[in-house]
Amino acid sequence: MLGNFTYCNPTKLYFGKNALDGLKEELPKYGKNVLFVYGGGSIKRNGIYDKVVALLRACGKNIFEDGGVMPNPTTEKLAEGCERARRAGADLILAVGGGSVCDYAKAVSVSAYCGEDPWEKYFIRFEEPSADAKLIPVGCVLTMVGTGSEMNGGSVITNRAQKMKIGHVFGEAVYPKFSVLDPEFTYSLPRYQMIAGIYDIMSHILEQYFSGTDDNTSDYVMEGLLRSLIHSAEIASEDPLDYEARSNLMWTATWALNTFVAKGKDTDWEVHMLGQAVGAHTDATHGMTLSAVSMAYYRHILPYGTHKFARYATNVWNVPAGETEEETARRGLDAMEAWMRKLGLAMSLGALGVTRDMLEGIAASTLVMDGGYKTLTREEILEILEKSL
């Protein structure tokens, strides 16, 4: 490993069946006023809402609800949440839902007492909260796996007016103080959402894996995570109630993006920039926007990182070595594509409602990253989008 780094992850995890009991230990650490954040109401139908409310009441908390968090949280919703948090005098934000709900909670945490436009400060200028900023602590109860938001400082917000969807990875102070991970809470998730989350996990790993040329321990860890993900995804796809498969997916998702495997590495993230631009223009499911652009992107950058792509083919997909590294690398991507199609992922932008006349706007909304094997030009971005259509 060539990079120097400092590593700290302050989030405490409660994992497994009955992990929700961890709230009994965590809630007494905070004041009486809790902003209870959730999404479209599925937690009321599957009973999680009632369980959380019962625990909040048992711990003597005043509950202030902030429901209706959408899959791609908007600046308008963020402003509403900040107002609710201030009115409540929130001592804790408890996010119960998937990655969007957790992302939103962290955005409210840093924005409620920001004093200026949080979109401009955090998502355009990428500034950090000041050392004396008032931040509201966040805790998470996870009901969908994929984003890894339960153990990192990431927050993604969409500005509909500007057609921009941008993520900011905040420092340790913004990480959830604790997260509850019960695999059974993911059982009621629709299959489409489960599959989208699975690909989000894969994309997180690949965007850290496809960078650098040194012998990095993190790459070996990521290959193991990918093999587990592929195996468990196939099982969960056939039997969504398989606890072992769902628990493996949940744990892999957390380790894919809690910053551990990124240490000592450059990282790419261009697939996420492409996918987020698509999401800003279509409001499509995040994981599906990533799957729709991935194959065109990876085939485009393969010549610049052939050795790593060949290693990926051999160590992750068990592809026998070909006559050349490039042949092995391409066969690895073919195996990946076949697996994606088998799961039922979106393999084209057209499947997400994108039309050719939208491509220029999506390209203009795509941020360019420089941590991968190839820094894209605007012309290359448009070419990849066209091949993904």
C-alpha positions in Angstrom: 0.0 0.0 0.0 1.4 3.3 -1.1 -1.0 5.8 0.5 -0.7 7.4 3.9 -4.0 7.7 5.9 -5.7 8.1 9.2 -8.7 5.9 9.9 -11.5 6.4 12.4 -15.1 5.3 12.2 -17.2 6.5 15.2 -20.5 4.7 14.3 -21.6 2.0 16.7 -23.5 -0.8 15.0 -26.2 -3.2 16.4 -26.5 -6.1 13.9 -28.8 -9.1 13.7 -32.2 -10.2 14.9 -33.6 -8.0 17.6 -30.9 -5.4 16.9 -33.6 -2.8 17.5 -33.2 -3.4 21.2 -30.0 -1.4 20.8 -32.2 1.7 20.9 -32.8 1.0 24.6 -29.1 1.6 25.2 -28.6 4.6 22.8 -31.7 6.7 23.3 -31.0 7.6 27.0 -27.8 9.3 25.8 -29.7 12.1 24.1 -32.2 14.8 25.1 -36.0 14.4 25.1 -36.8 15.7 21.7 -36.4 13.3 18.8 -37.1 14.1 15.1 -38.4 10.8 13.7 -37.5 10.8 10.0 -38.9 8.2 7.6 -39.9 7.8 3.9 -43.2 7.0 2.2 -44.9 5.1 4.9 -43.8 1.5 4.3 -42.6 1.2 7.9 -46.2 1.8 9.0 -47.4 -1.1 6.9 -44.7 -3.6 8.0 -44.9 -2.8 11.7 -41.4 -1.2 12.1 -43.0 2.2 12.8 -45.0 0.9 15.8 -41.9 -0.8 17.2 -39.8 2.3 17.0 -42.5 4.5 18.5 -43.0 2.1 21.4 -39.3 2.3 22.2 -39.2 6.0 21.9 -42.1 6.4 24.3 -40.6 3.8 26.7 -37.5 6.0 26.8 -39.6 9.1 27.6 -38.9 10.9 24.3 -41.0 13.6 22.7 -41.6 12.5 19.1 -41.7 14.9 16.2 -42.3 13.3 12.9 -40.8 14.1 9.5 -42.2 11.6 7.1 -42.4 11.6 3.3 -38.7 11.6 2.5 -38.5 10.7 -1.2 -36.0 8.3 -2.8 -33.9 11.3 -4.1 -34.3 13.9 -1.3 -34.7 17.4 -2.6 -33.5 20.8 -1.5 -37.2 21.7 -0.9 -37.6 18.7 1.4 -34.3 19.6 3.2 -35.6 23.1 3.9 -38.8 21.6 5.3 -36.8 19.2 7.5 -34.5 21.9 8.8 -37.6 23.9 9.9 -39.1 20.9 11.6 -35.8 20.2 13.4 -35.6 23.8 14.7 -39.2 23.9 15.8 -38.8 20.6 17.7 -35.6 21.7 19.3 -34.4 18.2 18.2 -31.7 16.6 20.4 -31.5 13.6 18.0 -32.6 12.8 14.5 -33.6 9.1 14.2 -33.7 8.0 10.6 -35.7 4.9 9.9 -35.6 3.7 6.3 -33.1 3.2 3.5 -30.1 5.2 2.3 -32.1 8.2 1.2 -33.6 8.6 4.6 -30.2 8.3 6.3 -28.7 10.7 3.7 -31.4 13.2 4.4 -31.1 13.0 8.1 -27.4 13.9 7.9 -28.2 16.8 5.6 -30.7 18.1 8.1 -28.1 17.6 10.9 -25.6 19.9 9.3 -28.1 22.3 7.7 -30.7 23.1 10.4 -28.5 25.7 12.1 -26.3 26.5 9.1 -27.1 30.2 8.7 -26.7 30.2 4.9 -27.9 28.2 1.9 -26.8 24.6 2.7 -27.0 23.6 -1.0 -24.5 26.3 -1.9 -22.3 25.7 1.1 -22.2 21.9 1.3 -23.1 20.6 -2.2 -21.7 23.3 -4.5 -18.7 24.6 -2.6 -18.2 21.3 -0.7 -17.4 23.2 2.5 -17.4 21.5 5.9 -19.4 22.7 9.0 -17.3 25.1 11.1 -15.7 23.7 14.2 -18.3 25.5 16.4 -21.3 24.6 14.2 -24.4 23.3 15.9 -24.9 19.8 14.5 -27.8 17.5 15.5 -26.7 13.9 16.2 -28.1 11.2 13.9 -29.0 7.6 14.6 -30.2 5.2 11.9 -32.5 2.1 11.8 -31.9 0.6 8.4 -34.7 -1.0 6.3 -33.0 -1.2 2.9 -29.4 -2.0 2.1 -27.2 -0.5 -0.6 -26.0 3.0 0.1 -23.8 2.3 3.2 -25.1 5.6 4.6 -25.6 3.9 8.0 -21.8 4.0 8.7 -20.4 7.0 6.8 -20.7 10.8 6.4 -22.2 10.7 3.0 -25.3 12.7 2.0 -26.8 13.1 -1.5 -29.3 15.8 -2.3 -31.1 16.7 -5.5 -31.8 20.2 -6.7 -34.7 19.9 -9.1 -34.4 23.4 -10.4 -30.8 23.1 -11.3 -31.2 19.4 -12.4 -28.2 18.5 -10.2 -27.8 15.5 -7.8 -24.7 15.9 -5.7 -23.2 14.0 -2.8 -21.0 15.4 0.0 -19.0 13.0 2.2 -18.8 14.8 5.5 -16.3 14.2 8.3 -16.6 12.1 11.4 -18.8 14.6 13.3 -21.6 13.9 10.9 -21.4 10.1 10.9 -24.4 8.4 12.5 -23.7 8.0 16.2 -25.3 4.5 16.0 -27.1 2.3 13.4 -29.4 -0.6 13.9 -29.1 -3.3 11.2 -31.7 -6.1 11.4 -31.7 -8.1 8.1 -35.3 -9.1 8.7 -36.3 -5.4 8.3 -35.4 -5.7 4.6 -37.7 -8.6 3.9 -40.7 -6.5 2.8 -38.7 -4.5 0.3 -40.0 -4.9 -3.3 -37.7 -7.0 -5.4 -36.9 -4.1 -7.8 -35.6 -2.1 -4.9 -33.6 -5.0 -3.5 -31.9 -5.6 -6.8 -31.2 -1.9 -7.2 -29.6 -1.9 -3.8 -27.4 -4.9 -4.6 -26.0 -3.1 -7.6 -25.4 0.1 -5.6 -23.2 -2.1 -3.3 -21.3 -3.5 -6.3 -20.8 -0.1 -7.8 -19.4 1.3 -4.5 -16.8 -1.5 -4.4 -15.9 -1.3 -8.0 -15.4 2.5 -7.9 -12.8 2.0 -5.2 -11.3 -1.1 -6.8 -10.7 0.2 -10.3 -8.0 2.7 -9.3 -4.3 2.5 -8.5 -1.6 0.1 -9.6 0.1 -0.8 -6.2 -0.3 -4.1 -4.3 -3.0 -2.8 -2.0 -4.5 -4.9 0.8 -7.9 -3.2 0.2 -8.1 -4.7 -3.3 -7.9 -8.2 -1.8 -10.6 -7.3 0.7 -12.8 -5.9 -2.1 -12.5 -9.0 -4.2 -13.8 -11.0 -1.2 -16.7 -8.6 -0.7 -17.6 -8.9 -4.4 -17.6 -12.7 -4.3 -19.8 -12.7 -1.3 -22.1 -10.1 -2.8 -22.5 -12.1 -6.1 -23.2 -15.3 -4.2 -25.7 -13.9 -1.8 -27.4 -11.8 -4.4 -28.2 -14.9 -6.4 -29.7 -16.6 -3.4 -31.7 -13.6 -2.2 -33.0 -13.1 -5.8 -34.5 -16.6 -5.7 -35.6 -16.5 -2.0 -35.9 -13.0 -0.6 -36.6 -14.4 2.9 -33.2 -16.3 3.1 -31.8 -14.7 6.3 -28.2 -15.6 5.7 -28.2 -14.1 2.2 -29.9 -11.0 3.4 -27.6 -10.6 6.3 -24.6 -11.0 4.1 -25.9 -8.4 1.7 -26.5 -6.0 4.6 -23.0 -6.5 6.1 -21.3 -6.2 2.7 -23.2 -3.0 2.0 -21.9 -1.4 5.2 -18.3 -2.4 4.6 -18.4 -1.4 1.0 -18.7 2.3 1.9 -17.7 2.9 5.5 -14.4 4.3 4.1 -12.4 1.2 5.2 -11.5 -0.2 1.7 -10.8 3.3 0.3 -7.9 3.8 2.6 -4.5 4.0 0.8 -6.2 4.3 -2.6 -7.3 6.7 -5.2 -11.0 6.2 -6.0 -12.9 6.7 -9.2 -16.7 7.5 -8.7 -17.4 8.5 -12.3 -20.1 5.9 -12.6 -21.9 7.5 -9.6 -21.5 11.0 -11.2 -23.1 9.6 -14.4 -25.8 7.9 -12.5 -26.6 10.8 -10.3 -26.9 13.1 -13.3 -29.4 10.6 -14.8 -31.3 10.6 -11.5 -31.4 14.4 -11.4 -33.1 14.4 -14.9 -35.4 11.3 -14.4 -35.8 10.7 -10.7 -35.0 7.0 -11.5 -34.0 4.6 -8.8 -30.4 5.2 -7.9 -29.0 1.7 -8.3 -30.6 1.3 -11.7 -29.1 4.5 -12.9 -25.7 3.1 -12.1 -26.3 -0.3 -13.7 -27.6 1.5 -16.9 -24.3 3.3 -17.5 -21.7 0.9 -16.0 -21.0 -1.4 -18.8 -20.4 1.4 -21.3 -18.2 3.2 -18.8 -16.1 0.2 -17.8 -15.6 -0.9 -21.4 -14.5 2.7 -22.2 -11.8 2.8 -19.5 -10.7 -0.8 -19.8 -7.7 0.0 -22.1 -6.3 2.4 -19.4 -6.5 -0.2 -16.6 -6.3 -3.5 -18.4 -4.2 -5.3 -15.8 -6.7 -4.6 -13.0 -9.7 -5.5 -15.2 -8.0 -8.8 -16.0 -7.3 -9.4 -12.3 -11.0 -8.7 -11.6 -12.1 -11.2 -14.2 -9.9 -13.9 -12.8 -10.3 -13.3 -9.0 -14.0 -12.3 -8.9 -15.6 -14.0 -11.9 -13.3 -17.1 -12.2 -12.5 -16.3 -15.9 -9.6 -18.4 -17.2 -6.7 -16.4 -18.5 -7.0 -15.6 -22.2 -4.2 -15.2 -24.7 -3.9 -11.6 -23.7 -4.7 -9.5 -20.6 -7.2 -7.5 -22.7 -9.1 -10.7 -23.7 -9.3 -11.8 -20.1 -10.4 -8.4 -19.0 -13.2 -8.2 -21.6 -14.5 -11.6 -20.8 -14.7 -10.6 -17.2 -16.9 -7.7 -18.1 -19.0 -10.0 -20.2 -19.5 -12.3 -17.2 -20.5 -9.3 -15.1 -23.0 -8.1 -17.7 -24.5 -11.6 -17.9 -25.0 -11.7 -14.1 -26.5 -8.2 -14.1 -29.0 -9.3 -16.8 -29.9 -12.4 -14.9 -30.7 -10.4 -11.8 -32.9 -8.1 -13.8 -31.0 -4.8 -13.5 -31.7 -1.9 -15.9 -29.1 -2.2 -18.7 -30.0 0.8 -20.7 -30.9 4.4 -20.1 -33.9 4.0 -22.3 -35.4 1.6 -19.7 -35.3 4.5 -17.2 -37.1 6.9 -19.5 -34.1 8.7 -21.0 -34.5 9.9 -24.6 -31.8 11.0 -26.9 -32.7 14.6 -26.6 -32.0 14.5 -22.9 -28.4 13.4 -23.3 -26.8 16.8 -23.6 -28.5 18.0 -20.5 -27.4 14.9 -18.5 -23.8 15.3 -19.8 -23.8 18.9 -18.6 -25.0 17.8 -15.2 -22.3 15.1 -14.8 -19.4 16.0 -12.6 -15.9 14.9 -13.8 -13.7 12.9 -11.4 -10.0 12.3 -11.7 -9.3 9.3 -9.4 -9.8 6.5 -11.9 -7.9 5.1 -14.8 -9.2 7.8 -17.2 -10.4 11.4 -16.6 -13.3 11.8 -19.0 -13.8 14.7 -21.4 -17.3 16.1 -22.0 -17.2 14.4 -25.4 -16.4 11.0 -23.8 -19.2 11.5 -21.3 -21.7 12.1 -24.1 -20.3 9.1 -25.9 -20.8 6.8 -22.9 -24.3 8.1 -22.4 -25.1 7.4 -26.1 -23.8 3.9 -25.8 -25.9 3.4 -22.7 -29.1 4.5 -24.4 
